[in-house]
Amino acid sequence: MTTFVQLLVNGLGKGAVYALLALGFVVIFKATEVVNFAHGSLVLVGGYLVYELKDALGWPTAAVVGVLAAALAGLLIERALLANATSADHNGLALLTIGIDVIITEEIVRRVGADIPFIGDPYDAQPIQLGAVTVFRTQAIALVVGAVLIAAFLLAFRYSSWGVAMRAQAENREAAALMGIRSSRVTATAWLVAGALAGVAVLFIATQDFSGAGLGRGTHAIALVAFPAAILGGLDSTAGAVVGGIVVGLTEALSAQYISFEFSKSAVFLVMLVVLVVRPSGLFGTKELSRV
């Protein structure tokens, strides 16, 4: 029972991080109907700035700079490349994001080199002992931070003018434009928000406690595990992204313990496939994946 409680807490912490990343996928898809496969590279941009600046500026300041840099990188991708590709269809734009992802990822991996650093200095590798239960501090903090950010995002999405504009554009882009909603502004803000969420997520992903992968290709691969979370919950559902992230985090933690660590990565995709067979649009989505 003690082991199960420990896995539950740690799995929820991982799930909160995956939920932040899945929200990034969903918010961009709702604004543009484009699947952003460059999301992993936004994670690396934020992490790389933290790695480069933490000694000079201190970890808290470097973390803020990293989050802002990831947000601006998202905006730059949208403004410099995707906004100008107005004649391309959604599938073509999705392929374009793959090319962008490869370029950014390879450059950051080249700059980091063979030394794969961890960037969660204030909390990494510092377990919390709660009676007989040992909880990774990284996952515990990730759970709290994720819960706060997810709540703030959902409230903003529901009640702010940006959220209303986003939902209107997602429902009917032409009607939203006729009502005075500027599509370019909504889309740019969506990429900013997605980049910022990616910048926060990397602060927990590139740690010993989360995966032991460090800042590199491993972190990039982990970030893309959030894509099944977004698909599982529904690619056009913000609530589904949160649920999908939690399901993926728990699936990964429980299967690694009770089956095998190697299988835990496959288990995430297996759960996604089972859900899509039963409900092609995901748990809370309205659009089937085949229509994307």
C-alpha positions in Angstrom: 0.0 0.0 0.0 2.9 2.4 0.8 4.4 1.8 -2.6 1.1 2.4 -4.3 0.6 5.8 -2.5 4.1 6.8 -3.4 3.5 5.9 -7.1 0.2 7.7 -7.0 1.7 11.0 -5.8 4.7 10.8 -8.1 2.4 9.8 -11.0 0.2 12.8 -10.4 3.2 15.1 -10.4 4.3 13.7 -13.7 0.8 14.0 -15.0 0.6 17.7 -14.0 3.7 18.3 -16.2 2.2 16.3 -19.1 -1.0 18.2 -18.7 0.8 21.6 -19.1 2.4 20.3 -22.3 -0.8 18.8 -23.6 -2.6 22.2 -23.0 0.1 23.7 -25.3 -0.8 21.2 -28.0 -4.5 21.9 -27.5 -4.5 25.7 -27.4 -2.5 25.9 -30.6 -4.8 23.4 -32.3 -7.9 25.3 -31.2 -6.5 28.5 -32.6 -5.1 27.2 -35.8 -6.2 23.6 -36.4 -2.5 22.8 -36.7 -0.8 20.1 -34.7 2.4 21.7 -33.4 5.2 19.0 -33.6 7.7 21.7 -32.7 6.5 21.7 -29.1 9.5 19.6 -27.9 11.9 22.1 -29.3 10.2 24.9 -27.3 10.8 22.8 -24.2 14.5 22.7 -25.1 14.7 26.4 -25.8 13.5 27.2 -22.3 15.7 24.6 -20.7 18.8 25.7 -22.6 18.4 29.3 -21.4 18.1 28.2 -17.8 21.2 26.0 -18.2 23.2 28.9 -19.7 22.1 31.6 -17.3 21.6 30.0 -13.9 25.2 30.4 -12.7 25.3 34.1 -13.7 21.8 35.2 -12.8 20.8 32.7 -10.2 18.3 29.9 -10.7 15.0 31.8 -10.1 15.9 34.6 -12.5 17.2 32.1 -15.1 14.0 30.1 -14.8 11.9 33.2 -15.5 14.1 34.1 -18.5 13.8 30.5 -19.8 10.0 30.5 -19.6 9.8 33.9 -21.4 12.3 32.7 -24.0 10.2 29.6 -24.7 7.1 31.8 -25.1 8.9 34.2 -27.4 10.2 31.3 -29.5 6.7 30.1 -29.9 5.6 33.5 -31.1 8.6 33.8 -33.4 7.7 30.4 -35.1 4.2 31.5 -35.6 4.9 35.1 -36.8 8.0 34.4 -39.0 7.0 31.1 -40.6 3.4 29.9 -40.1 1.7 33.3 -40.4 3.2 33.8 -43.8 2.3 30.3 -45.1 -1.4 31.3 -45.6 -1.8 29.2 -48.7 -0.7 25.9 -47.0 -3.2 23.5 -45.7 -3.2 22.3 -42.1 -1.3 19.1 -42.8 1.4 21.1 -44.7 1.8 23.4 -41.7 2.1 20.5 -39.3 4.9 19.1 -41.5 6.5 22.5 -41.4 6.6 22.4 -37.6 8.4 19.0 -37.8 11.2 20.7 -39.9 11.4 23.6 -37.4 11.6 21.1 -34.5 14.5 19.2 -36.1 16.5 22.4 -36.7 16.0 23.9 -33.2 16.6 20.5 -31.5 19.8 19.7 -33.3 21.2 23.1 -32.7 20.5 23.0 -29.0 21.8 19.4 -28.7 25.0 20.6 -30.5 25.4 23.5 -28.1 24.9 21.4 -25.0 27.3 18.8 -26.2 28.1 15.5 -24.5 27.5 16.8 -21.0 23.8 16.4 -20.5 22.9 18.8 -17.6 20.1 18.7 -15.1 18.4 22.1 -14.4 16.1 21.5 -11.4 18.8 22.8 -8.9 16.5 23.9 -6.0 14.5 20.6 -5.7 16.1 17.9 -7.8 17.2 14.7 -6.0 15.8 15.8 -2.6 13.1 13.3 -1.6 10.4 14.1 0.9 9.7 11.5 3.7 6.1 11.4 4.7 6.0 8.7 7.3 6.7 5.5 5.4 6.1 7.2 2.0 9.0 8.7 0.1 7.9 11.3 -2.5 10.2 12.9 -5.0 10.4 16.6 -4.3 10.4 17.4 -8.0 7.1 15.6 -8.5 5.5 17.2 -5.4 6.4 20.7 -6.5 5.4 19.9 -10.1 2.0 18.8 -8.8 1.4 22.1 -6.9 2.8 24.3 -9.7 0.9 22.4 -12.3 -2.4 22.6 -10.4 -2.0 26.4 -9.9 -1.2 27.0 -13.6 -3.9 24.7 -14.9 -6.5 26.4 -12.7 -5.3 29.8 -13.9 -5.4 28.7 -17.5 -8.8 27.2 -17.3 -10.2 30.3 -15.6 -8.6 32.6 -18.2 -9.9 30.4 -21.0 -13.4 30.5 -19.6 -13.7 34.1 -18.5 -11.1 36.4 -20.1 -11.6 38.2 -23.4 -8.8 36.1 -24.9 -10.5 32.9 -23.8 -13.8 34.0 -25.3 -12.1 35.0 -28.5 -10.3 31.7 -28.7 -13.5 29.7 -28.2 -15.3 31.8 -30.7 -12.6 31.3 -33.3 -12.5 27.6 -32.6 -16.2 27.3 -33.2 -16.4 29.4 -36.4 -13.4 31.4 -37.7 -15.4 33.4 -40.2 -18.2 34.3 -37.8 -15.6 35.3 -35.2 -13.9 37.6 -37.7 -17.2 39.2 -38.6 -17.7 39.9 -34.8 -14.4 41.9 -34.8 -12.2 39.2 -33.4 -8.6 39.5 -34.8 -7.6 36.0 -35.7 -3.9 36.9 -35.9 -3.9 38.2 -32.3 -5.7 35.2 -31.0 -3.3 32.8 -32.8 -0.2 34.7 -31.6 -1.3 34.7 -28.0 -2.0 30.9 -28.3 1.6 30.3 -29.4 2.9 32.6 -26.6 0.9 30.7 -24.0 1.9 27.2 -25.3 5.6 28.3 -25.3 5.3 29.6 -21.7 3.8 26.3 -20.6 6.6 24.4 -22.3 9.1 26.6 -20.5 7.6 25.8 -17.2 7.4 22.0 -17.9 11.1 21.7 -18.8 12.0 22.9 -15.3 10.7 19.6 -14.0 11.4 17.3 -17.0 15.1 17.9 -17.2 15.8 16.6 -13.7 17.1 13.4 -12.2 13.8 12.7 -10.4 11.5 13.0 -13.4 13.4 10.8 -15.8 17.2 11.1 -15.4 17.3 12.1 -19.0 18.8 15.6 -18.6 18.6 18.4 -21.1 19.0 16.8 -24.5 17.2 14.4 -26.8 15.8 12.5 -23.8 14.0 15.6 -22.6 12.7 16.3 -26.1 11.3 12.7 -26.4 9.6 13.0 -23.0 8.0 16.3 -24.0 6.4 14.5 -27.0 4.8 11.9 -24.7 2.4 14.8 -23.9 1.0 14.4 -27.5 -0.7 11.1 -26.6 -2.1 12.9 -23.6 -3.6 15.6 -25.8 -5.0 13.0 -28.2 -6.4 10.8 -25.4 -8.3 13.7 -23.9 -9.4 15.2 -27.2 -7.2 17.4 -29.3 -9.7 20.2 -29.2 -10.5 20.0 -25.4 -8.7 21.9 -22.7 -10.3 19.8 -20.0 -9.4 16.7 -21.9 -5.7 17.8 -22.0 -5.7 17.9 -18.2 -7.3 14.5 -17.8 -5.1 13.0 -20.5 -2.0 14.3 -18.8 -3.0 12.8 -15.5 -3.9 9.5 -17.1 -0.5 9.4 -18.9 1.4 10.3 -15.8 -0.3 7.6 -13.7 0.0 5.0 -16.5 3.7 5.6 -16.8 4.4 5.5 -13.1 2.3 2.4 -12.3 3.3 0.3 -15.3 7.0 1.1 -14.7 6.7 -0.3 -11.2 4.3 -3.2 -11.7 5.3 -4.4 -15.2 8.6 -2.9 -16.4 10.3 0.4 -17.0 10.7 -0.3 -20.7 7.0 -1.2 -21.1 5.9 2.0 -19.4 6.7 4.1 -22.5 4.7 1.7 -24.7 1.8 1.6 -22.1 1.1 5.3 -22.7 0.5 4.7 -26.4 -1.4 1.5 -25.8 -3.9 3.4 -23.5 -4.2 6.1 -26.2 -5.0 3.5 -28.9 -7.6 1.7 -26.8 -9.4 5.0 -26.1 -9.3 6.0 -29.7 -10.8 2.7 -30.7 -13.7 3.2 -28.3 -14.0 6.9 -28.9 -12.2 8.3 -32.0 -12.4 11.9 -30.9 -10.8 11.2 -27.5 -12.5 11.3 -24.1 -13.7 14.9 -24.3 -13.0 15.9 -27.9 -15.4 16.7 -30.7 -13.2 16.1 -33.7 -12.0 12.7 -34.7 -8.3 12.3 -35.3 -8.9 11.2 -38.9 -10.4 14.6 -39.6 -7.4 16.5 -38.3 
